[in-house]
């Protein structure tokens, strides 16, 4: 939705009514994930997509109905439905789309929060009593709006903050007063607008440039950190969001407090005086991924130093070293792909062949 706000504001400034359709759930294979959005105005202009082209025509019709009648709608398209066949949904799954107008106080508040890059979660009743009611939740601020009663607002606020911290978007079921039950309750879609996950890369080397480029492409806020100012410059790493001249452990003593499960730390320094302190500091953070570059011989030598410096078994298990999946990568660009693939597998809980779990040379002739 965030990418649509500027154009939606232009429509509203011109006095046009706007409906917003959001994917709130999928069953099986779906063309877009929950949170994908499409905006429709009263002149049948369209922004965004909820299905990559499959059901946009039908959703446009639903959006115009919402603007005409003022009643939100939850619509479902599945491969077994006549409507789905007619609109061309051939992926084999089912998508649930909630269509509502985008013209009230809550919509203005969420727009302002996202334009200021503030983390926020928008909770919307998409099924059950009070469908269309919204609650905007932000860390350290009072919620705006209501889902119908104080008990439901309290429980959903708690859950929304948890989803926001984890960067998750999805649907939950509640009793009408917030009880954890399904019968005669409400279905609430919680959409998280979290800050971009962070990727901190230690070491100003050629592999860093390739990893920073790919990290930005994947939506990370990328920081390159190296204690050597002659190497760590914005000119050498223009693709990074920021370039920091500092010792890794000293930098993480401050920045590490804000890292969470969505964030990644990649140590590419190849130098014990840099990488050992960096690893010891990184394992104390809540970063979801810690990868360390080096050959198997370098890894074994580094492990001796780390144990001497006090690294315990739990810290060792957190460390992915040698870094990356076992793809046979050689160039900086290929290595960046293997590292990011390992980060994705770690985040999604999928098992993939990491170099840490294999034996033999990293590079075959």
N, C-alpha and C positions, 0 to 999 in steps of 0.2 A: 504493500500500500504506500509506503514512504515515497517511492519514485513517482507516484501519481499526484502527490499533494500540490505541487506547483501548478499543474494544469487544472486541478480541481478548484484551486483558489481563483484562477483566472475565470473559470466558468461561473463561479459564485459571484465574483466581482461584476460580471456581466448580468447578474440577476437570474441565472439559470438554476433550476432545481437539479440536484444530482442524486443518483442512486449508486450504491456501492455493493458489488457482489464479491463475496469472499469464499474461497474453498475452506470449509470448516472440518472436513473429514474425507477420508478415502478408504475404500475396502478393496483389497487386492491391488492390482496395478492401476496407478492413476497417473495422468499426464502432468499434473502440477501438485505440489505439496500444500498442506494446509497453510493458509495465509496468503496464497496467490490471490490477486485482486484485479477486478475490472470495474471501471467507473462508466456510468451511462448518464447523459444529460437529457433534458426534455426534448432536445432536437435530434435525438438518436445518434449523437456523437459518442464514440467509444474510446476509452483508454485502457491499456493493460490487457491481461489475458487470464482466464481461469482454467484453460484446458489446452493451450497451444493451438487453438483453432477448431477443436471438435464441437464444442457446444456454445460458442460465443453468440451465434444467432439466436438460439433459444433463450440464453440468459439476457440478451438485449430486450427481448419481448417481456421477460419477467421484470426487468428493471423498469420499463415503461409502465407496467401494471402497478408496481409499487408506488411510483410517482403519482399515478392517477388516483389510486385508492388510499394511499397512506398507510398500508398494512404490510409489514415485513413478511417475507416468505422464505421457507426452507424448501429447496427443491433438490431432487435426487435424480441422477442419470446413471443407468447401469446398462451393461451389454445386453441384458435380457429384456430391457424395456423397449416398447415401440418408439417412445420418444428418443431414447438413446440411439436406436438404429437410424431414426430419421435425421438426427443431428450429426451422426457420424462418429460416435464414441466407440472405437474399435479396439481399445487397448485391453479389454477384457475385465476391467474393474468397474468400480462404482465411485462416483464423486458426489459429495453433499455440498451444496452451495447455499449460503445465506445471503439474501438480497434485502437491503434496507436503504432508507434514504440517508443522506450524508449532509445534514443541514442544521444540526442542533448544537447546543453548548458543548457537549462532550466531543463532538467531531472537531469543533474549533480548538478545544483544549489539546486533543491528541495531535492535531496539526502543528500547533505551536510548540509542543514538547519535542516532536520529531525534527522540526526545523532548527531547534536549538541543540539537537543531538543529545537530548536527555533520555536516559533509559526509562521505558514505560511499558505497562502491560494494559491491554484493553480487554475487559471481560464483557461478553455479550450473551444474553439469554437467546439461544437460537431455537429452542423448542420447549414448550410447556407454558405455564402461566407467566405473563409478562414478557413474551417474546419481543425482542428488540430493545429491552432495557439494557443500559450500559453502565459500566463502572470503570473509571480510569484510575489505575494504581501506579504510583511512583515511589521509589525509595525515599524515606525520610520526609514525605509530604502526605498531607491528608488526601484521601481518595476524593474523586469528583464523580458525582452521579450516584445512582443507587440501582440495585437489582430488585428492589421491592420491599426489603425489610432489613433491619440492622443485623440480625443473626446471619442471614445469607451473605450480606456484604462483608461481615467480619471473616467468615470462613473463606470466601472467595479471595478476599484481599490477602490473606495468609498464603493461600495456594498460588496466587498470581505472582507474589514476590518470589516464591520458590522457583516457579517456572521462569521468571525473568532472570534470576541468577544463573540458571542452567541454560538459558537461551532457547527454551522449548516453547513450541506452540501446539495446542491441541485442545480437545474437548473433554470436559469432565461432567459427571452426573451428580446432582445434589437433590436432597429433599427441598421442599419449598422454603424451609427455614434453615437450610444449611446442613441438614443431617446427611450422613454418608449413606444414602440409599438411592435406589433407582425408581421405586414405585411412586407414582403420582408426584414426580419431582420435575426438575428442570434440567435441561442440557445447556451447559455454559461453555462457550468457546473463549479460550484465553489465548490472546495473540501477544507474543512477546516482541518488543522492539528493544533488544539489548544492544549495548555498544558493541562494535566489532570485536571479535576475539583478538588477542594479542599474539604476535610471534616475535620473540626476542632472539636475535641471532648474535652470538658472540664470535668475533673474529672477522677482520676486514680482509677477506680473501676472495678469489674469483668465484669459488663455490657460493659464497655469500650473496654475490650479485644475482646469480641465477635463482637462488632460493628466495631472495627478497622479491624478485619479479613475480615468481609463481605464487608466493604468499599473498601479495597484493591482489593478484588475479582471483584468488580464492576468497577474498574478502577480509583478510587479516590486516590489522594495524601493525605494520612491521617496524621494528626498531633494530638498528645495527649498532652494536656496542663494541668498542675496542679501546684499550688504554693508550694506543699509539696515534696521536693526532695527525701524523703525517700520512697515515693510511686510512683512517676513518674520517672521510670527508664527504660532504653532500655531493660534491662533484663526481666522486667515484661511485656513489650509491644514490643516484637521483631517484631511483624507484622506491626507496625506503621512505616511510612517513617521517622518521626522525633518525638522525645519526648522533650517537652519544660518545664522547671521549671520557671514559672512566674505566676503572677496574671492575670486572664482572661482579665480584662479590660485593663490592661497595655499591654498585648500581642496584643489585637485587635486594640489598638491605632495605632500600626504600621502595623500589618498584615492585618487588616480589610480594609485598603485602597485599597488593591488589589483584594478583593472579588467581585464576580459578580453573575449573575443569575444562573450559573451552580454550584455554591458552596453551601455547607451546613455547618451550625453550630449546634452542638448538645451539650446541657448543661445537664450533668448527675451528677452534683456535690452534690445535696441534702443539701446544706448548704447556708443559706442566705448571709453570708459574701463573698461567692464565686459567687453564681448564680445570685444574684440581680445585682452586677456590670457587670457580664458577659452579661446578657440579655440587660441591658441598653446600653452597648457598641455594642452588636450585631445588635440591631435594627437600629443603625446609619450606618451600612454597607449596601452594595448592594447584600448581600448573598441571594440566591433564597429561602433558607429554613432555618428556625430557629425552632428547637424543644427543649423542656425542659421536663426533666423527673420529676416524682413525683406523688404521689397519688392525688386524688381530694381534700382532705383536705389540703395537702401541697400546691397544686396549689392555693387554695383560700387564704391561709395565705400569700403565696408569692405575690399574686396579690395585696394585701393590701400594702405590703412593696414597691412594684414597683410603685404603684400610689403615695404613699407618696414620693417616690424618683423622681417623675416627668414623669413616663411613660404615654403617651397619648393614645387615642383610636386607632390611626393608628399603634402605636407600639404594642398594644395588639393584633390587628388583624393579625399581622405578626407572632405571637408566636403560635406554635402548642404545646399545653400543656393541658392534659397529652400527652406525646410524643407517636407517633406511630399509626398504624391502629388498629381498634378494632378486633383483631384476637383471643383473649383469650390467648395471649402469657404469659408465666410464667418464663421460664428459660432465662438466658442471651442470649443464641443463638436464641430462639424464639423471644425475644424482639428485637434483632438486625434485624431479618427479618421484623418485623412489622415496625420498624423505616425506614429501607431502602425502604420498599414498600411504605410508606408514602412519602418519598423523591421522588421516581419515579412518583407517582401519582401527586405530586405537580409540578414536572418538565414537565410532559406531559399534564397537565390540565385535567386529569381524576378525576371524583368524586369517592372517596372511603370512607368507614365508619371510619373516624378518631375518636380516643378516645375523642378529644376535642368536638365532636358533639354529643356524647352519654352521657347517665346518668347512675348512679348506680355504684356498685363496679367494679374496674378494673379486679379483679380476683373472679370468682365464685367457690364455693366449688363443 
